[in-house]
Amino acid sequence: MKTILLSVVALFATISTLSAQKIKGTVANADGSAAGFATVMLYNTADSALVKGAITDDNGQYEFEQIPSGHYFINVQLLGSGNGAAPVFDYNGGDKIIEKITLRENTEELTQVTVVARRPLVEVRADKTVLNVEGNLNSQGQNALELLRKAPGVVVDNNDNITLKGKNAVRFQIDGRDVPMDSKDLANYLKGLRAEDIAAIEMISNPSAKYDASGNAGIINFRTRKNRALGTNGSIGAEAIYGESLKGGGNLSFNHRNRVLNVFGNYNNHFGDWHNEMFLLREQDGRRFDQHSEMKDNNNNHNFKLGTDFFLSSKHTIGFIVDGRHAHGPWQNDSRTAISSLDNVNSIDSVLVAGNYQPQNRNNFNFNINYRFADTSGHELNIDANRGFYHYKANSYQPNFYKDPSENEVLSQRIYRNNTPTDINMTIVKADYEQPFLKGKLGVGFKLNRVETDNTFDFFDVIDGTPVLNIDRSNRFVYDEMVNAGYINYNIKVKKWSFQAGLRAEHTDWKGELTSQKPGGDEMVEDNYLNWFPSAAVTFAPNEKNQFSLTYSRRIDRPSYRDLNPFEDKLDELTYRKGNPFLRPQFTNSVELTHTFMGFLNTTLGYSHTNDVFTEYIDTAGNGASFLRNGNIASQDNYSISIGTPLPIAKWWEGYLSVTGYISSFDARFREGFAYSESFKTLNLYSEHTFRLPKGWSFSLSGWFNTPTIWQAVFRSKAMGAMDVGVRKQILDGNGTISLNVGDVLGTAGWNSVNDFTPGLYMQGRGTWESQTVKLNFRYNFGNKNIKGARQRKTGTEDVNSRIKSGN
């Protein structure tokens, strides 16, 4: 690995030029002088949707980066000087210079200029699919997890596990930075992230070598709202939500920018109880267990972000970001399980009445310093240094009372307590460099990543009201991991063809130590490995109406840190979840072919193969207990097709339709001597329609539907779906918005599944979450509406943070 890093460093030293693909040009006043601080807007010709905005510098120069191939036109405005435009042009990647735009002086007094441009709900680009949230009516008052249920190809199961096009290992990012958690804690985090703070959700199924290799399903990036030139602006908002109980929250964002400094930040909170209900019917060990559980999560979240960019010169920028999250509140479960013999299921032998009360506290802080160099000839260097801290603490009280069928007499009881603190520290340094090379673009980079986790599980038997440490079930798990990576990436355009190829190397060295309270119970597992991850893409545009893109990548998924430690989280003593310190990474090879017709109809065919798939499965233990556990149990082949298109029905009626289908087959092995193969077909549909009415009113109707499928390789689920409606009104001279939304109006979003894979166990399950809600939302924008937003940048914590896991 040292050789790889030395090679990358040497390559940095010898390369003198790198740049992102750009569209750039200049704007001049009518007298020929440079038009500084003019507003330049790039529009898509197909639907006149605003693609990107920019502000000219003192020399009248502007540029747009990371623009997909397509047909565009440009409009320019500068109050007091006039307007200008560039005619329709084709862009197929690379650097493109637009002819100088000269502003025309206004001959009449300008009383008011209003520019209205709307992005399409869903954009399918060569490298990603984008769900535009900002300004979407049915998104008002929703959280990020609810938005994901609407995203094309995304499925959220009953345990809040998320899959993309049938693949389970998804990396999550906020503005290009990995979210510092996954699974249940990720779900709680996404519930605290409000739609009003999200501009778009980007789904990248085949990332290039520049991205971390983790995530077999690719990357889902939540791009937060950014203010759009010199001055100060911001917004403030509030929400109220009612389902089974009242909950709410507020948000605040601001941005101040001058010629040498940009300060930006945001804060949001959410508070209230969220309710889940679950029914499990198990047949195991000659007995039947009929369980009903009611869960309540007191979800109190506080999220903040504060950053500064210093513009040292036109080429050099240094920036700082600190962000964090504090979440607290108890999670609790109350369950009742009727137990009977399979020989006579109508005669109940006993009833288990159990509960779990778990006060929780989560704190996450990340610190980033960034340096950026970029010149006008296309060289760009980004360096990030990061330090991150995550602390989770929970104390659980879990009583179990076995009662007679009348529930008047306690036959026996077992009461447990546990203490489960977790600390995770991260140190990450990365650099990315790009420049023109041989008529194309060359990129190189490296990343050094150190993660240390410390997990304690103290288990107590409560005897006569006194907690007594159980040394057989108490332990401490310490995990240390170092990942060093380097990459090289090159792309070039030759006439109607575009080519991209890259190679990433990652060396992983890790060690896990399990220290038991019981003498002789200590264990240690360790490993190190070097992996290579190639990626490639070819794009061909034979004419103006058609474009074809073929992409390939190899990816890795490492287990989450909490899944590696063998702790137990209980609903009751017969139903629980525990970790697995012997989990191995899974590897995926995937390829996709995309056809774009007329710039709006997109069809994608995909295939992927995954080895050593790790997923949650149900296993059995003594005394009629069953538990969820992660294991490397399968290999998987996945075939997919997705079609997405806007529906321009009328000027006042905008629609969108997305259909994703996939066939997934796998060969699974739960335990020695038991294996099975399975194949299934699934279809996901999503459609949304917005009706724009007079006097600032609008109405929206949206719905999603999933056909029967298999979750986590062990649950056969039935069809599910939901429909949402909403109405919105602009107020306060267009600066304010008030909206009312009703979620799951038909009450069809509940889940229903069956497990008949696990030997010796048959299970039926169904449940609901608080999907039927009424949401009232208000937002007010203040200040200069043309502020250029803070830089979007990746800090390098992305792949690490997404593997942190805590919660129930």
Salt bridges, closest charged atoms under 4 A:
GLU63 OE2 - LYS22 NZ 3.67
GLU65 OE2 - LYS22 NZ 3.71
GLU65 OE2 - ARG372 NH2 3.78
ASP90 OD1 - HIS71 ND1 2.33
GLU123 OE2 - ARG119 NH1 3.60
GLU123 OE2 - ARG125 NH2 3.38
GLU134 OE2 - ARG225 NH1 3.30
GLU134 OE1 - ARG228 NH2 3.90
GLU146 OE1 - LYS775 NZ 2.86
ASP160 OD1 - ARG149 NH2 3.82
ASP160 OD2 - LYS191 NZ 3.82
ASP175 OD2 - LYS226 NZ 2.96
ASP175 OD2 - LYS305 NZ 3.21
ASP178 OD1 - ARG171 NH2 3.57
ASP185 OD1 - ARG325 NH1 3.79
ASP185 OD1 - ARG362 NE 2.15
GLU202 OE2 - LYS128 NZ 3.77
GLU202 OE2 - ARG223 NE 2.89
ASP212 OD2 - ARG171 NH2 3.93
ASP212 OD2 - LYS447 NZ 2.84
ASP212 OD1 - ARG504 NH2 3.00
GLU239 OE2 - ARG194 NE 2.79
GLU239 OE2 - HIS270 ND1 3.28
GLU244 OE1 - HIS275 ND1 3.75
GLU277 OE2 - HIS292 NE2 2.73
GLU294 OE2 - HIS292 NE2 3.79
ASP309 OD1 - ARG791 NH2 2.89
ASP309 OD1 - ARG793 NH1 3.16
ASP323 OD2 - ARG177 NH1 1.98
ASP375 OD2 - HIS379 ND1 2.72
GLU380 OE2 - ARG372 NE 3.38
GLU407 OE2 - ARG336 NE 2.56
ASP423 OD1 - HIS391 ND1 2.68
ASP432 OD2 - LYS430 NZ 2.63
GLU434 OE2 - LYS210 NZ 3.60
GLU452 OE2 - ARG450 NH2 3.57
ASP454 OD2 - ARG476 NH2 2.58
ASP472 OD1 - LYS518 NZ 3.77
ASP480 OD2 - ARG450 NH2 2.77
GLU481 OE1 - ARG803 NH1 2.64
GLU506 OE2 - ARG504 NE 2.89
GLU506 OE1 - ARG558 NH2 2.78
GLU513 OE2 - LYS511 NZ 3.93
ASP563 OD1 - LYS805 NZ 2.62
GLU568 OE1 - ARG473 NH2 2.88
GLU568 OE1 - LYS570 NZ 3.57
ASP569 OD1 - ARG562 NH2 3.89
GLU573 OE2 - ARG414 NH1 2.85
GLU592 OE2 - LYS165 NZ 3.42
ASP612 OD1 - ARG584 NH2 2.97
GLU616 OE2 - ARG577 NH1 2.03
ASP619 OD1 - ARG671 NH2 2.23
ASP637 OD1 - HIS609 ND1 2.85
GLU654 OE2 - ARG118 NE 2.92
GLU654 OE1 - ARG692 NH2 3.45
GLU678 OE2 - ARG716 NH1 3.06
ASP724 OD2 - LYS150 NZ 3.48
ASP756 OD1 - ARG716 NE 3.11
GLU770 OE2 - LYS247 NZ 2.56
ASP799 OD1 - LYS447 NZ 2.60
